[in-house]
Amino acid sequence: MATLSTALSIATAALDADQAALNIVANNTANANTTGYTREVASWQQNDSITIGNTSYGDGATVTGAVSQRDSVLELSMQQQTSVESASSTRLTALDQLQALFGDATSSSSSSSGIGNDITQFFDAVSSLESSPSSNSLRQAVLSAATTLASDFNSTASQLTAQQTSISAESGSIVDQVNSLTQSIAKLNQQIASASPNADAGTLQDQRDEELTQLSQLVGISQIKTEKNGLTITTSSGAVLVSGSTSFALSTGTVNGVTDIFDSQGNDITSGLTSGGGELGGLLTVRDQDIPQVQSALDQLAYSFGSQINTVNEAGSDANGNAGVAIFNLPSSSSGAASQISVAITDPSQIAAAASGNGSSDGTNAVAMAALASSSIVGGTTATQYYSDLATTLGSLVSDVSTENTAQQASLTQMQSQISSLSSVNLDEEASSLEGLEKSYEAASKVFTILSQVMATALNLGVETAIS
């Protein structure tokens, strides 16, 4: 009788275990399209055997719970790759906008606008003045070309500054998103510590992993596993963002006219975030490295070009026989020259086409000024070549970042596919599992039925009794 009871207990437990496993499969199927959901499988455990006399008998199995199919190492690698790819993608978008400012130098077609064309037009106007130095209209053409060039220098410098300002504003918005996510992750840490301190936390851990992926897209992070299934999150440079159930907010502030980012202790961590990855790292790289390099080159071009033109004009005499004056207003150094350059004269007669002491019909000084078009006056090369090189260097940077991003996207896609094959719900697999569990359930039900009949017969002293 004890043996029958034991067998009946095993069959009953089998039914319960199969039902629990069926519930897990049903839950997987229901969440097949839920973002961030990790597939679960039943954890089966053999019960301790029973020993009667010198013989041991199995006591069936139970389902101890659902186990999420995740690979923490692979997920960490994916989050790191997300951060790297996000940084280069964001940087590429910003660099494309930056490159558009120099479209006249990178376009395959002839452009009628832009600094490169302005420089050419200025020297063309000076060349025209060589043969007719007494022509007021040709002098006006030189003055107009100078005005257009200075205006385009100013406009391009202004757009560079505007892009930096826009990036600073966007960075501030990302900092707000980072703070929101770190608060949520700290709360999930607390919930996980309470609900599942020693094992996989299921949907709570799914939520935390999903938010960690979102966070890594915004900023480069490092993770440290702590007690009670918790995490400590820092930036790549070590600033603490989350520790257990506590989050530490980042903040922004203005330093020397630039928006910088500070940790919860007030330390400026901008430089560390620049190289740390994520959207924030990509934006800060463009703002603090790429744009300043372009600004510096543009300033050098404006300053060197304007200085050389001023020197030549000051060496000659104008239409009234007076000594030449500076054509361009410039700062004392190249810093900020592109934004500050302006035309210093309004009277076209002040264009000094003649050599000093010669009459107004002399074009000797205009010849000297026109010769600057083919002279190495900026960084060891001509003004037009320097501008072209500036645009080419920027184009090469865009190409390099684009190539880098393409490779990173491929690597990220591969990691996502690996995680998906392990953790995502495959309805075909679930259907197969469901079929196997249904057969197991039916078999346990059949055993249960047979044992019930045997037990009923035994209780009725061998008289077979129908079981309804």
C-alpha positions in Angstrom: 0.0 0.0 0.0 2.9 2.3 0.8 4.4 1.5 -2.5 1.1 2.4 -4.3 0.9 5.6 -2.4 4.5 6.5 -3.3 3.8 5.8 -7.0 0.6 7.9 -6.8 2.6 10.7 -5.2 5.2 10.5 -8.0 2.5 10.6 -10.7 0.8 13.6 -8.9 4.1 15.5 -8.6 4.8 14.7 -12.3 1.5 16.3 -13.2 2.3 19.4 -11.1 5.8 19.6 -12.6 4.5 19.3 -16.2 1.9 21.9 -15.5 4.5 24.3 -14.2 6.7 23.8 -17.2 3.7 24.2 -19.5 3.0 27.5 -17.8 6.5 28.7 -18.5 6.2 27.8 -22.2 2.9 29.7 -22.3 4.5 32.7 -20.7 7.3 32.6 -23.3 4.8 32.4 -26.1 2.8 35.3 -24.7 6.0 37.5 -24.5 7.4 36.6 -27.9 7.1 40.2 -29.0 7.9 41.9 -25.7 11.0 44.1 -26.0 13.8 43.0 -23.7 12.0 39.7 -22.6 14.4 36.8 -22.0 13.2 33.3 -22.8 12.8 31.1 -19.7 13.0 27.4 -19.4 11.9 25.1 -16.6 14.5 24.0 -14.1 14.0 20.4 -13.4 15.3 18.7 -10.3 15.4 15.0 -9.4 13.9 14.3 -6.0 15.8 12.4 -3.4 15.5 8.7 -3.8 13.6 6.5 -1.3 15.4 3.5 0.2 13.3 0.6 1.3 15.3 -2.2 2.7 18.4 -2.4 0.6 16.7 -1.0 -2.5 16.5 2.6 -3.5 13.6 3.9 -5.6 13.4 7.1 -7.5 10.9 9.7 -6.2 10.2 11.6 -9.4 11.1 15.2 -10.3 9.9 18.7 -9.6 10.2 22.0 -11.4 12.1 24.4 -9.1 11.3 27.5 -11.1 12.0 29.3 -14.4 15.6 30.1 -15.5 16.2 32.9 -17.9 18.4 32.0 -20.9 21.0 34.8 -20.7 24.7 35.0 -21.0 26.0 37.8 -18.8 29.4 38.0 -20.4 27.9 38.3 -23.9 25.4 40.9 -22.7 28.2 42.9 -21.2 30.2 42.8 -24.4 27.1 43.8 -26.3 26.5 46.8 -24.1 30.2 47.9 -24.5 29.9 47.5 -28.3 26.6 49.5 -28.2 28.5 52.3 -26.5 31.3 52.3 -29.1 29.0 52.1 -32.1 26.8 54.8 -30.7 29.7 57.2 -30.2 31.0 56.8 -33.8 27.4 57.0 -35.2 26.7 60.2 -33.3 30.1 61.7 -34.3 29.5 60.8 -37.9 26.2 62.6 -38.0 27.7 65.7 -36.5 30.8 65.5 -38.8 28.5 65.3 -41.8 26.9 68.6 -40.7 30.3 70.1 -40.2 31.5 68.9 -43.7 28.5 70.5 -45.3 29.9 74.0 -44.4 32.8 73.3 -46.8 30.7 71.9 -49.6 32.3 74.3 -52.2 35.6 72.6 -51.7 34.4 69.0 -51.7 31.8 69.2 -54.4 32.7 67.7 -57.8 30.9 70.5 -59.6 32.0 74.1 -59.8 30.5 76.1 -56.9 29.8 79.8 -57.2 29.8 80.4 -53.4 32.0 79.6 -50.4 35.4 80.7 -49.1 37.4 78.8 -51.7 35.5 80.5 -54.5 35.7 83.8 -52.7 39.5 83.6 -52.6 39.6 82.8 -56.3 37.2 85.7 -57.1 39.3 88.1 -55.1 42.5 87.3 -57.0 40.6 87.4 -60.3 39.4 90.9 -59.5 42.9 92.0 -58.6 44.3 90.5 -61.8 41.7 92.5 -63.8 42.8 95.6 -62.0 46.4 95.1 -63.2 45.7 96.2 -66.8 43.4 99.1 -65.8 44.5 100.4 -62.4 42.7 103.7 -62.9 39.3 102.0 -63.3 37.0 102.8 -60.4 34.7 99.9 -61.3 37.5 97.4 -61.2 38.7 98.8 -57.9 35.1 98.4 -56.6 35.1 94.8 -57.8 38.2 94.2 -55.6 36.5 95.8 -52.7 33.3 93.8 -53.2 35.2 90.5 -53.5 37.0 91.3 -50.2 33.7 92.1 -48.5 32.2 88.8 -49.7 35.2 86.8 -48.6 35.2 88.4 -45.1 31.4 87.9 -44.8 31.8 84.2 -45.7 34.6 83.8 -43.2 32.4 85.3 -40.5 29.4 83.2 -41.6 31.3 79.9 -41.5 32.9 80.7 -38.1 29.5 81.6 -36.8 28.0 78.3 -38.0 30.9 76.4 -36.3 30.1 78.2 -33.1 26.4 77.5 -33.5 27.1 73.8 -34.0 29.1 73.7 -30.8 26.3 75.5 -28.9 23.8 73.0 -30.3 26.0 70.1 -29.3 26.2 71.5 -25.8 22.4 71.7 -25.5 22.1 68.2 -26.8 24.7 67.0 -24.3 22.7 68.6 -21.5 19.6 66.7 -22.7 21.5 63.4 -22.7 22.7 64.1 -19.2 19.1 64.3 -18.1 18.3 61.0 -19.8 21.4 59.4 -18.1 20.1 60.6 -14.7 16.7 59.2 -15.3 18.0 55.8 -16.3 20.4 55.6 -13.3 17.6 56.4 -10.9 15.5 53.6 -12.5 18.5 51.1 -12.4 19.1 51.9 -8.7 15.4 51.2 -8.0 15.6 47.9 -9.9 18.8 47.0 -7.9 16.7 47.4 -4.7 13.8 45.3 -6.1 16.1 42.6 -7.2 17.9 42.5 -3.9 14.6 42.0 -2.2 13.0 39.5 -4.6 15.9 37.5 -5.9 19.2 38.2 -4.1 20.9 34.9 -5.0 19.5 34.0 -8.4 18.4 35.3 -11.8 15.7 37.9 -11.2 13.7 37.1 -14.3 11.7 40.1 -15.6 13.3 42.5 -13.1 16.6 41.6 -14.5 15.3 41.9 -18.1 14.2 45.4 -17.2 17.6 46.2 -15.7 19.5 44.8 -18.7 17.3 46.7 -21.1 18.0 50.0 -19.2 21.7 49.2 -19.1 21.7 48.9 -22.9 19.9 52.2 -23.2 22.4 53.8 -20.8 25.4 52.4 -22.7 24.0 53.9 -25.8 24.1 57.3 -24.1 27.4 57.1 -22.2 30.3 54.7 -21.8 29.9 52.6 -18.6 31.6 50.0 -16.5 29.8 47.4 -14.3 30.8 45.8 -11.0 28.6 42.9 -9.7 27.9 43.3 -6.0 26.1 41.3 -3.3 22.4 40.5 -3.5 22.5 40.4 -7.3 23.2 44.2 -7.4 25.4 46.3 -9.7 27.6 49.3 -9.3 27.7 51.4 -12.4 30.4 53.9 -13.2 31.3 55.9 -16.3 34.3 54.5 -18.3 36.5 57.0 -16.5 35.3 55.9 -13.1 32.6 58.4 -12.0 30.0 56.6 -9.9 26.5 56.6 -11.4 24.8 53.8 -9.4 25.8 52.0 -6.2 23.2 49.5 -5.0 19.9 51.3 -4.5 21.5 54.8 -4.7 22.0 56.8 -7.9 24.4 59.7 -8.3 23.3 62.4 -10.7 25.5 64.2 -13.3 25.1 67.9 -13.8 26.2 70.5 -16.3 27.8 73.9 -15.8 29.5 76.6 -17.9 33.3 76.8 -17.7 35.0 79.5 -19.9 31.9 79.8 -21.9 31.6 76.1 -22.6 29.1 73.7 -21.1 31.0 71.0 -19.1 29.7 68.0 -17.2 30.3 67.3 -13.5 29.8 64.2 -11.3 27.9 64.1 -8.1 30.9 65.5 -6.2 31.3 68.5 -8.5 34.3 67.2 -10.3 34.6 68.1 -14.0 34.5 64.8 -15.9 34.0 66.2 -19.4 37.4 65.0 -20.8 36.8 61.5 -19.5 33.3 61.3 -21.0 34.7 62.6 -24.4 36.7 59.4 -24.8 34.3 57.2 -23.0 31.9 56.3 -25.8 28.1 56.6 -26.2 26.2 59.5 -27.8 27.7 61.8 -25.2 31.3 60.8 -26.1 30.6 61.2 -29.8 29.1 64.7 -29.4 31.8 65.9 -27.0 34.5 64.6 -29.4 33.1 66.7 -32.2 32.6 69.8 -30.0 35.9 69.7 -28.2 38.2 68.2 -30.7 36.9 68.1 -34.3 35.3 71.6 -34.5 38.2 73.4 -32.7 40.7 71.9 -35.2 38.6 73.2 -38.1 38.2 76.6 -36.4 41.9 76.9 -35.9 42.7 76.1 -39.5 40.0 78.5 -40.7 41.4 81.2 -38.4 44.9 80.7 -39.7 43.6 81.0 -43.3 41.8 84.2 -42.5 44.6 85.7 -40.6 47.4 84.8 -43.0 45.5 85.8 -46.1 44.3 89.1 -44.6 47.8 89.9 -43.3 49.5 89.2 -46.6 47.0 91.3 -48.5 47.3 94.1 -46.0 51.1 94.1 -46.3 51.1 94.4 -50.1 48.4 97.1 -50.1 50.2 99.1 -47.5 53.4 99.0 -49.6 51.8 100.7 -52.6 49.9 103.9 -53.3 46.3 104.4 -53.9 44.4 106.3 -56.7 45.0 109.6 -54.9 48.7 109.1 -54.5 48.4 108.3 -50.8 50.2 105.5 -49.1 48.2 102.3 -49.0 46.3 101.2 -45.9 45.1 97.8 -44.6 42.2 96.4 -46.5 41.2 94.0 -43.7 40.6 94.5 -40.0 42.2 91.6 -38.1 42.8 90.6 -34.5 46.4 90.7 -33.1 46.7 86.9 -33.6 45.1 84.2 -35.7 42.8 83.2 -32.8 39.3 84.2 -33.7 40.4 85.7 -37.0 37.7 84.0 -39.1 34.9 85.5 -37.0 36.5 88.9 -36.6 37.9 89.7 -40.1 36.2 92.6 -41.8 36.9 95.0 -44.6 38.6 98.2 -43.2 37.9 100.5 -46.2 34.8 101.7 -48.0 36.4 103.8 -50.7 37.6 101.8 -53.7 40.2 104.5 -54.5 42.1 103.2 -51.4 43.0 100.0 -53.3 46.8 100.6 -53.8 47.3 99.3 -57.3 50.4 101.4 -57.9 53.9 101.0 -56.6 54.8 103.7 -54.0 55.5 107.0 -55.7 54.1 106.0 -59.1 51.0 107.5 -60.7 47.4 106.2 -60.5 47.8 104.5 -63.9 50.5 102.2 -62.6 49.5 98.6 -61.8 52.7 97.3 -60.4 51.4 96.8 -56.8 48.3 95.1 -58.2 50.6 92.7 -60.0 52.3 92.0 -56.7 49.0 91.4 -54.9 47.7 89.1 -57.7 50.9 87.1 -57.4 49.9 86.1 -53.9 47.4 83.7 -55.5 50.3 81.4 -56.4 52.5 82.2 -53.4 52.9 80.1 -50.2 51.2 82.4 -47.8 49.4 80.0 -45.4 51.0 77.0 -43.8 53.6 76.6 -46.6 51.0 76.6 -49.4 48.7 78.8 -51.3 45.5 80.1 -49.8 43.3 78.1 -52.2 45.3 74.9 -51.7 45.3 75.4 -47.9 41.5 75.7 -48.0 41.2 72.7 -50.2 43.5 70.7 -47.9 41.4 71.7 -44.9 38.3 70.4 -46.6 40.1 67.2 -47.8 41.4 66.5 -44.2 37.8 66.9 -42.9 36.5 64.6 -45.7 39.1 62.0 -44.8 38.1 62.1 -41.1 34.4 61.6 -42.1 35.4 58.7 -44.3 37.5 57.1 -41.5 34.7 57.5 -38.9 32.2 56.1 -41.4 34.3 53.0 -42.1 34.8 52.6 -38.4 31.1 52.8 -37.7 30.3 50.3 -40.4 32.6 47.8 -38.9 31.2 48.5 -35.4 27.6 48.1 -36.6 28.5 44.7 -38.1 30.1 43.6 -34.8 27.1 44.8 -32.8 24.7 43.1 -35.1 26.6 39.8 -34.7 26.5 40.1 -30.9 22.8 40.9 -31.0 22.2 37.8 -33.2 24.1 35.6 -30.7 22.0 37.0 -27.8 18.8 36.6 -29.8 19.5 33.0 -30.6 20.0 32.3 -26.9 17.5 34.6 -25.2 14.7 35.4 -27.7 11.5 33.4 -27.9 11.4 31.1 -30.9 7.8 30.0 -31.5 8.9 26.9 -33.3 11.0 25.8 -30.3 8.2 26.6 -27.9 5.8 24.6 -30.0 8.2 21.7 -29.8 8.6 22.0 -26.0 4.8 22.3 -25.7 4.4 19.0 -27.6 6.9 17.2 -25.5 5.4 18.5 -22.2 1.8 17.6 -23.4 2.9 14.0 -24.0 4.6 13.9 -20.6 1.5 15.3 -19.0 -0.7 12.7 -20.7 1.7 9.9 -19.6 1.6 11.1 -16.0 -2.2 11.3 -16.2 -2.4 7.8 -17.5 -0.1 6.5 -14.7 -2.2 8.4 -12.2 -5.4 6.9 -13.6 -4.0 3.3 -13.5 -2.7 3.7 -10.0 -6.1 5.1 -8.9 -7.8 2.0 -10.3 -5.3 -0.3 -8.6 -5.7 1.4 -5.3 -9.5 1.4 -5.6 -9.4 -2.3 -6.3 -7.1 -2.9 -3.3 -9.3 -1.0 -1.0 -12.3 -3.0 -2.2 -10.6 -6.3 -1.4 -9.9 -7.2 -5.0 -13.3 -6.3 -6.4 -12.7 -4.2 -9.4 -14.5 -0.9 -9.1 -15.0 1.5 -12.0 -13.5 4.9 -11.5 -15.7 7.6 -12.8 
